[in-house]
Amino acid sequence: MVRLRLKVGPKGQIVIPKPLREAYGIREGGVVFAEPREDGVLIQGVKRPDEVVLWIRERRRSVGGEEGRLGELAEVDLEEEFRV
């Protein structure tokens, strides 16, 4: 595991090194998630919407799911549908 020492600025800001930004798709003006953990804070880049859609389509194909149609769920009571 690689550990980098980063300096915290006066407003609590850190600079994520360029190789890490590039590797994880973190861009200027973009968004990241900060998730508190017991052993520290996880900072995670947010994928672009087109990447998320592509992932969903690939996942659906791999599990044999069908393409959804606009309005298909209009008449479905989701609370009843997924009640355990």
C-alpha positions in Angstrom: 0.0 0.0 0.0 1.3 3.4 -1.0 1.1 6.2 1.6 1.5 9.8 0.7 2.1 12.6 3.1 -0.1 15.6 2.2 -0.1 19.0 3.9 -3.4 20.4 5.1 -4.0 24.1 4.3 -5.5 26.7 6.6 -9.1 25.9 5.5 -8.6 22.1 5.8 -7.8 21.7 2.1 -5.5 19.2 0.7 -4.0 18.8 -2.8 -4.5 15.4 -4.4 -1.4 14.7 -6.4 -1.8 14.7 -10.2 -1.1 11.0 -10.8 -3.8 10.1 -8.3 -6.3 12.6 -9.8 -5.6 11.2 -13.3 -5.8 7.6 -12.1 -9.2 8.1 -10.4 -10.8 10.6 -12.8 -10.8 13.5 -10.4 -11.0 16.7 -12.4 -11.1 20.4 -11.6 -14.6 21.4 -10.9 -15.6 17.8 -10.4 -17.0 16.2 -7.3 -15.6 13.7 -4.8 -17.2 11.8 -2.0 -15.6 12.0 1.5 -16.6 9.0 3.6 -15.7 8.8 7.3 -14.2 5.4 8.3 -13.0 4.1 11.6 -9.4 4.3 10.5 -9.6 7.6 8.5 -11.4 9.3 5.6 -12.0 7.7 2.2 -11.9 10.2 -0.6 -13.5 8.8 -3.8 -13.9 10.2 -7.2 -17.4 10.3 -8.8 -17.6 8.8 -12.2 -19.0 10.7 -15.1 -22.7 9.9 -15.9 -21.9 8.3 -19.2 -19.4 5.9 -17.5 -22.1 5.0 -14.9 -24.7 4.3 -17.7 -22.1 2.1 -19.5 -21.4 0.2 -16.3 -25.2 -0.4 -15.7 -25.7 -1.6 -19.3 -22.7 -4.0 -19.0 -23.9 -5.3 -15.7 -27.4 -5.8 -17.0 -26.0 -7.8 -19.9 -23.9 -9.9 -17.7 -26.8 -10.9 -15.5 -29.2 -11.4 -18.3 -31.5 -8.4 -17.5 -33.8 -6.7 -19.9 -33.7 -3.1 -21.1 -36.2 -1.0 -19.2 -38.9 1.0 -21.0 -40.0 4.5 -20.2 -43.2 4.4 -18.1 -43.0 0.7 -17.3 -43.2 1.3 -13.6 -46.0 3.8 -13.8 -48.6 1.3 -12.6 -46.4 -0.7 -10.2 -46.5 -0.1 -6.4 -42.8 -0.5 -5.6 -43.5 -0.8 -1.9 -45.7 -3.8 -2.5 -43.4 -5.2 -5.2 -40.3 -5.3 -2.9 -42.0 -6.1 0.4 -40.2 -9.0 2.1 
